[in-house]
Amino acid sequence: MLHLPPPYRGIDKDEEAPLDFAEYRTTALRHPRQPLVLLPQRLGELTGPALGEGRVTDSDADLTLARGGEALGQRIVVHGQVLDSDRTPVPHTLVEIWQANAAGRYRHQGDQWPAPLDPYFDGVGRTLTDSDGHYSFTTIKPGVYPWRNHRNAWRPAHIHFSLFGRAFTQRLVTQMYFPDDPMFFQDPIYNAVPDGARQRMVSVFDYGATTDNWALGFRFDIVLRGRDATPFEEDDHDE
């Protein structure tokens, strides 16, 4: 018997985030103002880069250990599955994350909020999905932080995700929130996504992935396209 794949379920336009969202002020500067132009792919884009297993090690997926010390904060395991529109697992995809430390501060010069830096936490990690599309990171639950979008503005705890295909031109960026965060009501990125799709950016507490006396577990599945697609950003940024 011939088994055909299920038909592609297109994107529901009512669940797409607008390119320009007034409450999310930076969208005014970075959303496209002209129709997109499709450029032909060049040889370098078709043949590289090599995102093979030899370039990613197991230690890259553990953000809690750096420079001989252990990061401060609530240790968590974030795991999930990368899926296509028909729920087919996507293997060997490069998944990268970046985040603030437990005090809500990023390790880069642009972050001048006077929260302490953790000498044992860099806030970046990467891994490859396995043959069934699964990934896993060990990290620290990030803290909330002010970001001056308006008076008394605080961003919910979140982790940024970047997914690469087989070339750098195939990249999607999104972010993962934690369930029941009290700061959802004022986060313009969360609220820029129509209500019917917001929960796709929120992880699920996973008691099965929680380890006794060691770490809490959260599951975050990522759907690359179709009506169940995880909302993705048009461009990456670190706030």
Disulfide bonds with the S-S distance in Angstrom:
none
